[in-house]
């Protein structure tokens, strides 16, 4: 974009550090463990939402879980419950 603001050097370096860690370039298995935990948590969340009767879409092990709330009145209540259970 023509009007985009550049990322600060500190943010850019931290972002690079995270990608290096996720790819294992730091010599540890932290990235692998974090990716595995994210996948397991996404699967668990999707299963629990389905057990509660929620309609979910998307790939089974994706951390992005679209949820269908067909009743507009449920949207605020769902949001409040999610925030309450952080």
N, C-alpha and C positions, 0 to 999 in steps of 0.2 A: 504494500500500500504506500502511496505517496506521502501520507500524513502520519505514518506509524512512528511511534517513539522507540528509540533503540533500547534494548535490554541493558541494564547496568552491568558493568564488568563482574561485580560480585554475584549477581543472579546468573549470569552466563557461566561463570566458573562453577557455581554450585550445581547447575543443571548438567554440566559436563561431568562433574564428579558423580552425580546420581547415575547417569548413563554408563559411566565406566564401572560403577559398582554393580549395576544390573547385568552388565555383560561379563562380569568376573575379571575385568582388567586390573582390579586392585589386589588380586591374588587370593581373595576370600570367596566363600560360597554364600555370602549374605544376600546377594542379588537373587540367586536361585531359590533360597529359602523364602525371600519376600514374595517372589512371583508365585511359588507353590502355595504359600499361605493365602495370597490374594485369590487364587483360583479356588482353593478349598472353601474360603469364606463366601465367595460368590455362589458356588454350588449350594452351600448350606442355606444361604439367604433365599435363593430361588426356591429351594425345596420347601422351606418354612412358609414362604409367601404362598406357594401353591397349596400347602396343607391348610392354610387359613382361608382358602377359597379365592385368593387373588388371581387374576389372569396376568401372566407374565409373557413377554415376547422376547425374541432375540436368541442368540446362541447359548446353549446350555451352560457353558463354563465361562461366559463373558462377564467381566465385572460391571458392565453396563446392563442394567435390568429395567427395561421399560415396563411400567405397571399401568394397567388399564383401570381407571376409576370412572365408571359410567354415570354415577350419581354425583352431580356437582357438590352436593352437601357433604359428601365423604372426603372431598379434597382437603378442606381445612382440618378436619379431624385426623386424617392420615398424617398430614404434615406435623400437627402438634404431637402425635404419638411418636413419630420418628425423632423429633427434637427432644422429647422428654426422655427417650431411651438411649441417648448418646452414650 
